[in-house]
Amino acid sequence: MKNSLRSMRIAAVLVALVLVVAACSDGSSAQQSAPLAPATAEPSDADGDRTGIEAFQIDGIWVFQHRSEAAMDALHSGTPEIVNGCLVVDATIVVWHLDGIDVAADAIAAVRAGENPRLLVGGGGISVDERAGPDQIPTIITDLCPTSAVWFGAP
């Protein structure tokens, strides 16, 4: 229980840091250096701008990324799956750090090839099951991939 509360507090700090970084940047470098084409569907631009989270499709599967340099030192592990057109790891949406987006692409390819790799993703997360409010999960994620848990990958 104590570790769970600590994880929730750390996750809240990470979300706050992502919001601060997003609010302080003018967004020009983010638009110029995006490694993938924006998703074909239009997620909530206002929410994405506010949170610093970007939604993309890799081979038709929704994935999310962020650029924040803030990081937590916890690990999330699990087998990737494609659920309702979204990449999930152990029933959790991962918001991959920009530097780790290749891991998401490899996971999608592995799942499609019938493989069951085990992933370890550093970072921290929030979960409704661990007393996070549903409104704490950014709508840019839930509009595309309904979830009650989000993991923010570390750089």
MOFEN-V38899 format. One record per residue. N is the residue number from 1. RES is the residue in three letters. D_LAST is the distance of its C-alpha to the last C-alpha in Angstrom with 2 decimals. Layout:
# MOFEN-V38899
n = <N,N>
res = <RES,RES>
d_last = <D_LAST,D_LAST>
This chain:
# MOFEN-V38899
n = <1,2,3,4,5,6,7,8,9,10,11,12,13,14,15,16,17,18,19,20,21,22,23,24,25,26,27,28,29,30,31,32,33,34,35,36,37,38,39,40,41,42,43,44,45,46,47,48,49,50,51,52,53,54,55,56,57,58,59,60,61,62,63,64,65,66,67,68,69,70,71,72,73,74,75,76,77,78,79,80,81,82,83,84,85,86,87,88,89,90,91,92,93,94,95,96,97,98,99,100,101,102,103,104,105,106,107,108,109,110,111,112,113,114,115,116,117,118,119,120,121,122,123,124,125,126,127,128,129,130,131,132,133,134,135,136,137,138,139,140,141,142,143,144,145,146,147,148,149,150,151,152,153,154,155>
res = <MET,LYS,ASN,SER,LEU,ARG,SER,MET,ARG,ILE,ALA,ALA,VAL,LEU,VAL,ALA,LEU,VAL,LEU,VAL,VAL,ALA,ALA,CYS,SER,ASP,GLY,SER,SER,ALA,GLN,GLN,SER,ALA,PRO,LEU,ALA,PRO,ALA,THR,ALA,GLU,PRO,SER,ASP,ALA,ASP,GLY,ASP,ARG,THR,GLY,ILE,GLU,ALA,PHE,GLN,ILE,ASP,GLY,ILE,TRP,VAL,PHE,GLN,HIS,ARG,SER,GLU,ALA,ALA,MET,ASP,ALA,LEU,HIS,SER,GLY,THR,PRO,GLU,ILE,VAL,ASN,GLY,CYS,LEU,VAL,VAL,ASP,ALA,THR,ILE,VAL,VAL,TRP,HIS,LEU,ASP,GLY,ILE,ASP,VAL,ALA,ALA,ASP,ALA,ILE,ALA,ALA,VAL,ARG,ALA,GLY,GLU,ASN,PRO,ARG,LEU,LEU,VAL,GLY,GLY,GLY,GLY,ILE,SER,VAL,ASP,GLU,ARG,ALA,GLY,PRO,ASP,GLN,ILE,PRO,THR,ILE,ILE,THR,ASP,LEU,CYS,PRO,THR,SER,ALA,VAL,TRP,PHE,GLY,ALA,PRO>
d_last = <27.08,25.85,22.41,22.38,23.23,20.63,17.93,19.45,19.51,15.88,15.12,17.59,15.99,12.58,14.75,16.74,13.95,12.87,16.63,17.17,14.62,16.19,19.61,19.28,18.15,20.90,18.90,20.39,17.40,15.66,18.88,19.34,16.12,15.63,15.48,17.58,20.77,20.85,22.30,26.05,26.64,26.17,23.90,24.46,23.50,24.12,21.79,18.96,19.60,19.78,16.61,14.32,14.05,15.41,17.50,18.27,20.49,19.89,23.37,24.58,22.02,20.04,16.25,14.02,10.87,9.40,8.18,7.82,6.18,7.81,6.84,9.60,10.65,12.56,12.75,14.10,16.28,18.77,20.41,19.40,22.28,23.38,25.13,27.00,25.06,21.61,18.99,18.80,17.68,20.28,21.64,18.37,16.69,12.96,11.16,8.55,5.51,7.47,6.20,7.25,10.40,12.54,12.28,13.79,16.40,17.28,17.68,20.00,21.97,22.37,23.62,25.99,27.26,28.15,25.69,24.09,20.91,19.22,15.46,13.27,10.06,8.31,8.15,11.47,14.13,17.56,20.72,24.25,25.50,24.03,25.80,23.41,25.59,25.46,25.16,21.79,20.22,19.79,22.66,20.73,19.61,22.94,25.07,23.78,22.83,24.70,22.82,23.06,19.57,16.05,12.76,9.57,6.68,3.80,0.00>
